[in-house]
Amino acid sequence: MKALLDIPQEVNQTLNIIKAQHNLKNKVEAISLVVNTYKEQFMEPELRPEFVKKILKSDNKKGVRFKSIEELRKRIEQE
């Protein structure tokens, strides 16, 4: 896919720095690196290994049963 972009000067300079730091061939590779890094850090956290470990760890914990919403509210307000 091709796109024509008007990139602000500051962003362009940043892309040039990223390109140089990572020895990339062009700005397309720099943009791809930035987008993929963003994706890994901020999107789809449920797929990250540390999240999976956390969920699996919580499976072993016992839950607390409540007879009503009021009982749950009392418990929450006490904490």
N, CA, C and O atoms as CSV, one atom per row, in Angstrom:
chain,resi,resn,atom,element,x,y,z
A,1,MET,N,N,0.846,-1.179,0.000
A,1,MET,CA,C,0.000,0.000,0.000
A,1,MET,C,C,0.890,1.241,0.000
A,1,MET,O,O,1.908,1.290,0.691
A,2,LYS,N,N,0.506,2.205,-0.756
A,2,LYS,CA,C,1.277,3.443,-0.810
A,2,LYS,C,C,0.434,4.581,-0.278
A,2,LYS,O,O,-0.785,4.602,-0.443
A,3,ALA,N,N,1.113,5.544,0.376
A,3,ALA,CA,C,0.423,6.719,0.909
A,3,ALA,C,C,1.328,7.930,0.768
A,3,ALA,O,O,2.542,7.847,0.956
A,4,LEU,N,N,0.718,9.043,0.438
A,4,LEU,CA,C,1.442,10.299,0.351
A,4,LEU,C,C,1.137,11.071,1.626
A,4,LEU,O,O,-0.023,11.372,1.908
A,5,LEU,N,N,2.176,11.396,2.402
A,5,LEU,CA,C,1.983,12.039,3.701
A,5,LEU,C,C,2.698,13.383,3.771
A,5,LEU,O,O,3.803,13.543,3.252
A,6,ASP,N,N,2.057,14.332,4.412
A,6,ASP,CA,C,2.730,15.585,4.760
A,6,ASP,C,C,3.189,15.438,6.203
A,6,ASP,O,O,2.381,15.510,7.129
A,7,ILE,N,N,4.478,15.234,6.388
A,7,ILE,CA,C,5.034,14.987,7.715
A,7,ILE,C,C,5.608,16.295,8.257
A,7,ILE,O,O,6.411,16.948,7.591
A,8,PRO,N,N,5.193,16.677,9.473
A,8,PRO,CA,C,5.774,17.891,10.074
A,8,PRO,C,C,7.294,17.754,10.216
A,8,PRO,O,O,7.817,16.648,10.350
A,9,GLN,N,N,7.979,18.870,10.184
A,9,GLN,CA,C,9.445,18.868,10.213
A,9,GLN,C,C,9.994,18.130,11.438
A,9,GLN,O,O,10.935,17.346,11.321
A,10,GLU,N,N,9.415,18.376,12.592
A,10,GLU,CA,C,9.896,17.721,13.825
A,10,GLU,C,C,9.751,16.202,13.742
A,10,GLU,O,O,10.643,15.467,14.165
A,11,VAL,N,N,8.638,15.739,13.204
A,11,VAL,CA,C,8.416,14.296,13.044
A,11,VAL,C,C,9.403,13.739,12.029
A,11,VAL,O,O,9.947,12.651,12.220
A,12,ASN,N,N,9.634,14.471,10.963
A,12,ASN,CA,C,10.587,14.054,9.943
A,12,ASN,C,C,11.987,13.902,10.532
A,12,ASN,O,O,12.689,12.936,10.232
A,13,GLN,N,N,12.389,14.848,11.362
A,13,GLN,CA,C,13.700,14.768,12.013
A,13,GLN,C,C,13.771,13.546,12.934
A,13,GLN,O,O,14.783,12.848,12.987
A,14,THR,N,N,12.692,13.309,13.647
A,14,THR,CA,C,12.651,12.142,14.538
A,14,THR,C,C,12.757,10.851,13.739
A,14,THR,O,O,13.466,9.928,14.142
A,15,LEU,N,N,12.060,10.778,12.613
A,15,LEU,CA,C,12.153,9.589,11.759
A,15,LEU,C,C,13.571,9.390,11.241
A,15,LEU,O,O,14.052,8.260,11.162
A,16,ASN,N,N,14.235,10.476,10.890
A,16,ASN,CA,C,15.630,10.375,10.442
A,16,ASN,C,C,16.531,9.842,11.546
A,16,ASN,O,O,17.439,9.054,11.281
A,17,ILE,N,N,16.287,10.267,12.784
A,17,ILE,CA,C,17.082,9.778,13.923
A,17,ILE,C,C,16.821,8.290,14.135
A,17,ILE,O,O,17.760,7.514,14.316
A,18,ILE,N,N,15.554,7.891,14.112
A,18,ILE,CA,C,15.200,6.473,14.286
A,18,ILE,C,C,15.829,5.642,13.175
A,18,ILE,O,O,16.372,4.566,13.423
A,19,LYS,N,N,15.752,6.145,11.964
A,19,LYS,CA,C,16.342,5.468,10.797
A,19,LYS,C,C,17.844,5.246,10.995
A,19,LYS,O,O,18.355,4.160,10.723
A,20,ALA,N,N,18.543,6.274,11.468
A,20,ALA,CA,C,19.984,6.168,11.694
A,20,ALA,C,C,20.309,5.235,12.864
A,20,ALA,O,O,21.217,4.410,12.768
A,21,GLN,N,N,19.567,5.368,13.967
A,21,GLN,CA,C,19.835,4.551,15.150
A,21,GLN,C,C,19.664,3.058,14.875
A,21,GLN,O,O,20.396,2.230,15.418
A,22,HIS,N,N,18.707,2.727,14.040
A,22,HIS,CA,C,18.400,1.311,13.789
A,22,HIS,C,C,18.915,0.822,12.439
A,22,HIS,O,O,18.594,-0.281,11.997
A,23,ASN,N,N,19.719,1.665,11.793
A,23,ASN,CA,C,20.323,1.310,10.511
A,23,ASN,C,C,19.266,0.852,9.495
A,23,ASN,O,O,19.422,-0.176,8.836
A,24,LEU,N,N,18.196,1.634,9.387
A,24,LEU,CA,C,17.114,1.298,8.474
A,24,LEU,C,C,17.373,1.907,7.103
A,24,LEU,O,O,18.103,2.891,6.984
A,25,LYS,N,N,16.780,1.327,6.077
A,25,LYS,CA,C,17.015,1.774,4.706
A,25,LYS,C,C,16.280,3.059,4.367
A,25,LYS,O,O,16.787,3.897,3.621
A,26,ASN,N,N,15.071,3.211,4.923
A,26,ASN,CA,C,14.273,4.383,4.555
A,26,ASN,C,C,13.287,4.743,5.679
A,26,ASN,O,O,13.224,4.070,6.708
A,27,LYS,N,N,12.529,5.811,5.457
A,27,LYS,CA,C,11.591,6.279,6.473
A,27,LYS,C,C,10.395,5.349,6.618
A,27,LYS,O,O,9.767,5.311,7.676
A,28,VAL,N,N,10.075,4.601,5.573
A,28,VAL,CA,C,8.978,3.632,5.668
A,28,VAL,C,C,9.309,2.594,6.743
A,28,VAL,O,O,8.445,2.222,7.537
A,29,GLU,N,N,10.545,2.134,6.766
A,29,GLU,CA,C,10.967,1.182,7.794
A,29,GLU,C,C,10.935,1.825,9.177
A,29,GLU,O,O,10.586,1.171,10.160
A,30,ALA,N,N,11.298,3.100,9.255
A,30,ALA,CA,C,11.259,3.816,10.535
A,30,ALA,C,C,9.822,3.949,11.033
A,30,ALA,O,O,9.547,3.732,12.214
A,31,ILE,N,N,8.914,4.301,10.139
A,31,ILE,CA,C,7.496,4.413,10.518
A,31,ILE,C,C,6.972,3.053,10.955
A,31,ILE,O,O,6.252,2.962,11.949
A,32,SER,N,N,7.318,2.003,10.232
A,32,SER,CA,C,6.881,0.654,10.595
A,32,SER,C,C,7.383,0.264,11.982
A,32,SER,O,O,6.648,-0.326,12.774
A,33,LEU,N,N,8.644,0.599,12.269
A,33,LEU,CA,C,9.209,0.302,13.587
A,33,LEU,C,C,8.437,1.020,14.680
A,33,LEU,O,O,8.092,0.420,15.698
A,34,VAL,N,N,8.167,2.293,14.476
A,34,VAL,CA,C,7.436,3.085,15.479
A,34,VAL,C,C,6.035,2.518,15.696
A,34,VAL,O,O,5.599,2.355,16.835
A,35,VAL,N,N,5.337,2.219,14.614
A,35,VAL,CA,C,3.967,1.708,14.722
A,35,VAL,C,C,3.955,0.343,15.397
A,35,VAL,O,O,3.107,0.086,16.252
A,36,ASN,N,N,4.880,-0.535,15.028
A,36,ASN,CA,C,4.932,-1.865,15.648
A,36,ASN,C,C,5.291,-1.781,17.125
A,36,ASN,O,O,4.761,-2.537,17.940
A,37,THR,N,N,6.184,-0.870,17.470
A,37,THR,CA,C,6.533,-0.676,18.884
A,37,THR,C,C,5.321,-0.191,19.662
A,37,THR,O,O,5.053,-0.675,20.762
A,38,TYR,N,N,4.594,0.751,19.104
A,38,TYR,CA,C,3.366,1.247,19.740
A,38,TYR,C,C,2.368,0.102,19.915
A,38,TYR,O,O,1.760,-0.051,20.974
A,39,LYS,N,N,2.214,-0.684,18.879
A,39,LYS,CA,C,1.268,-1.807,18.927
A,39,LYS,C,C,1.625,-2.779,20.048
A,39,LYS,O,O,0.754,-3.209,20.803
A,40,GLU,N,N,2.894,-3.118,20.153
A,40,GLU,CA,C,3.342,-4.059,21.176
A,40,GLU,C,C,3.149,-3.513,22.584
A,40,GLU,O,O,2.803,-4.262,23.498
A,41,GLN,N,N,3.367,-2.221,22.765
A,41,GLN,CA,C,3.322,-1.645,24.106
A,41,GLN,C,C,1.938,-1.208,24.546
A,41,GLN,O,O,1.636,-1.251,25.739
A,42,PHE,N,N,1.086,-0.788,23.616
A,42,PHE,CA,C,-0.171,-0.166,24.009
A,42,PHE,C,C,-1.421,-0.865,23.498
A,42,PHE,O,O,-2.520,-0.571,23.970
A,43,MET,N,N,-1.288,-1.755,22.575
A,43,MET,CA,C,-2.461,-2.431,22.032
A,43,MET,C,C,-2.411,-3.913,22.352
A,43,MET,O,O,-1.336,-4.482,22.546
A,44,GLU,N,N,-3.553,-4.517,22.404
A,44,GLU,CA,C,-3.704,-5.946,22.603
A,44,GLU,C,C,-2.891,-6.483,23.781
A,44,GLU,O,O,-2.138,-7.443,23.619
A,45,PRO,N,N,-3.032,-5.875,24.965
A,45,PRO,CA,C,-2.246,-6.363,26.104
A,45,PRO,C,C,-2.602,-7.793,26.491
A,45,PRO,O,O,-1.792,-8.493,27.098
A,46,GLU,N,N,-3.814,-8.228,26.141
A,46,GLU,CA,C,-4.211,-9.583,26.509
A,46,GLU,C,C,-3.368,-10.645,25.809
A,46,GLU,O,O,-3.398,-11.809,26.209
A,47,LEU,N,N,-2.621,-10.274,24.781
A,47,LEU,CA,C,-1.794,-11.235,24.077
A,47,LEU,C,C,-0.342,-11.239,24.556
A,47,LEU,O,O,0.433,-12.116,24.175
A,48,ARG,N,N,0.025,-10.270,25.382
A,48,ARG,CA,C,1.408,-10.224,25.858
A,48,ARG,C,C,1.654,-11.327,26.888
A,48,ARG,O,O,0.770,-11.617,27.693
A,49,PRO,N,N,2.829,-11.943,26.880
A,49,PRO,CA,C,3.134,-13.058,27.780
A,49,PRO,C,C,2.946,-12.728,29.261
A,49,PRO,O,O,2.464,-13.571,30.018
A,50,GLU,N,N,3.321,-11.506,29.693
A,50,GLU,CA,C,3.180,-11.174,31.108
A,50,GLU,C,C,1.705,-11.113,31.518
A,50,GLU,O,O,1.369,-11.419,32.662
A,51,PHE,N,N,0.829,-10.722,30.594
A,51,PHE,CA,C,-0.604,-10.684,30.891
A,51,PHE,C,C,-1.143,-12.105,31.016
A,51,PHE,O,O,-1.929,-12.394,31.918
A,52,VAL,N,N,-0.731,-12.979,30.128
A,52,VAL,CA,C,-1.171,-14.378,30.170
A,52,VAL,C,C,-0.734,-15.016,31.488
A,52,VAL,O,O,-1.515,-15.726,32.121
A,53,LYS,N,N,0.514,-14.765,31.906
A,53,LYS,CA,C,1.002,-15.304,33.180
A,53,LYS,C,C,0.168,-14.803,34.346
A,53,LYS,O,O,-0.166,-15.565,35.254
A,54,LYS,N,N,-0.168,-13.518,34.320
A,54,LYS,CA,C,-0.963,-12.916,35.389
A,54,LYS,C,C,-2.343,-13.586,35.473
A,54,LYS,O,O,-2.823,-13.907,36.560
A,55,ILE,N,N,-2.957,-13.786,34.330
A,55,ILE,CA,C,-4.282,-14.413,34.300
A,55,ILE,C,C,-4.200,-15.856,34.783
A,55,ILE,O,O,-5.037,-16.291,35.574
A,56,LEU,N,N,-3.214,-16.593,34.322
A,56,LEU,CA,C,-3.071,-17.980,34.750
A,56,LEU,C,C,-2.799,-18.070,36.244
A,56,LEU,O,O,-3.278,-18.990,36.908
A,57,LYS,N,N,-2.043,-17.133,36.772
A,57,LYS,CA,C,-1.743,-17.097,38.197
A,57,LYS,C,C,-3.025,-16.860,39.011
A,57,LYS,O,O,-3.213,-17.449,40.075
A,58,SER,N,N,-3.897,-15.993,38.497
A,58,SER,CA,C,-5.130,-15.673,39.220
A,58,SER,C,C,-6.134,-16.821,39.172
A,58,SER,O,O,-7.069,-16.846,39.973
A,59,ASP,N,N,-5.965,-17.767,38.258
A,59,ASP,CA,C,-6.870,-18.920,38.185
A,59,ASP,C,C,-6.795,-19.782,39.439
A,59,ASP,O,O,-7.766,-20.453,39.789
A,60,ASN,N,N,-5.662,-19.770,40.110
A,60,ASN,CA,C,-5.470,-20.605,41.291
A,60,ASN,C,C,-6.059,-19.997,42.560
A,60,ASN,O,O,-6.146,-20.674,43.585
A,61,LYS,N,N,-6.465,-18.728,42.504
A,61,LYS,CA,C,-7.004,-18.067,43.676
A,61,LYS,C,C,-8.468,-18.425,43.858
A,61,LYS,O,O,-9.211,-18.595,42.892
A,62,LYS,N,N,-8.872,-18.539,45.141
A,62,LYS,CA,C,-10.270,-18.824,45.437
A,62,LYS,C,C,-11.073,-17.541,45.389
A,62,LYS,O,O,-10.598,-16.483,45.801
A,63,GLY,N,N,-12.273,-17.637,44.892
A,63,GLY,CA,C,-13.155,-16.484,44.817
A,63,GLY,C,C,-13.985,-16.340,46.090
A,63,GLY,O,O,-14.005,-17.232,46.938
A,64,VAL,N,N,-14.647,-15.237,46.204
A,64,VAL,CA,C,-15.528,-14.978,47.336
A,64,VAL,C,C,-16.947,-14.891,46.797
A,64,VAL,O,O,-17.206,-14.159,45.841
A,65,ARG,N,N,-17.870,-15.636,47.405
A,65,ARG,CA,C,-19.258,-15.606,46.967
A,65,ARG,C,C,-20.036,-14.574,47.776
A,65,ARG,O,O,-19.806,-14.392,48.971
A,66,PHE,N,N,-20.944,-13.919,47.105
A,66,PHE,CA,C,-21.810,-12.936,47.749
A,66,PHE,C,C,-23.260,-13.324,47.510
A,66,PHE,O,O,-23.628,-13.786,46.430
A,67,LYS,N,N,-24.075,-13.129,48.538
A,67,LYS,CA,C,-25.496,-13.472,48.431
A,67,LYS,C,C,-26.266,-12.395,47.681
A,67,LYS,O,O,-27.314,-12.662,47.094
A,68,SER,N,N,-25.734,-11.170,47.706
A,68,SER,CA,C,-26.438,-10.074,47.052
A,68,SER,C,C,-25.451,-8.965,46.670
A,68,SER,O,O,-24.294,-8.965,47.089
A,69,ILE,N,N,-25.940,-8.033,45.870
A,69,ILE,CA,C,-25.140,-6.876,45.482
A,69,ILE,C,C,-24.828,-6.023,46.714
A,69,ILE,O,O,-23.740,-5.460,46.835
A,70,GLU,N,N,-25.783,-5.942,47.608
A,70,GLU,CA,C,-25.585,-5.154,48.830
A,70,GLU,C,C,-24.415,-5.703,49.643
A,70,GLU,O,O,-23.607,-4.937,50.169
A,71,GLU,N,N,-24.325,-7.017,49.744
A,71,GLU,CA,C,-23.226,-7.642,50.475
A,71,GLU,C,C,-21.886,-7.308,49.812
A,71,GLU,O,O,-20.896,-7.054,50.498
A,72,LEU,N,N,-21.861,-7.310,48.491
A,72,LEU,CA,C,-20.652,-6.951,47.750
A,72,LEU,C,C,-20.289,-5.494,47.991
A,72,LEU,O,O,-19.121,-5.171,48.206
A,73,ARG,N,N,-21.285,-4.611,47.958
A,73,ARG,CA,C,-21.030,-3.189,48.208
A,73,ARG,C,C,-20.448,-2.962,49.596
A,73,ARG,O,O,-19.520,-2.170,49.758
A,74,LYS,N,N,-20.982,-3.646,50.589
A,74,LYS,CA,C,-20.461,-3.514,51.962
A,74,LYS,C,C,-19.000,-3.926,52.002
A,74,LYS,O,O,-18.179,-3.267,52.640
A,75,ARG,N,N,-18.679,-5.009,51.324
A,75,ARG,CA,C,-17.302,-5.508,51.307
A,75,ARG,C,C,-16.362,-4.489,50.639
A,75,ARG,O,O,-15.258,-4.232,51.121
A,76,ILE,N,N,-16.818,-3.929,49.544
A,76,ILE,CA,C,-16.006,-2.937,48.828
A,76,ILE,C,C,-15.795,-1.693,49.673
A,76,ILE,O,O,-14.689,-1.154,49.721
A,77,GLU,N,N,-16.851,-1.232,50.342
A,77,GLU,CA,C,-16.764,-0.024,51.160
A,77,GLU,C,C,-15.853,-0.232,52.371
A,77,GLU,O,O,-15.270,0.734,52.861
A,78,GLN,N,N,-15.718,-1.445,52.857
A,78,GLN,CA,C,-14.850,-1.725,54.005
A,78,GLN,C,C,-13.380,-1.643,53.615
A,78,GLN,O,O,-12.532,-1.334,54.453
A,79,GLU,N,N,-13.081,-1.910,52.385
A,79,GLU,CA,C,-11.665,-1.941,51.938
A,79,GLU,C,C,-11.149,-0.608,51.629
A,79,GLU,O,O,-9.988,-0.469,51.245
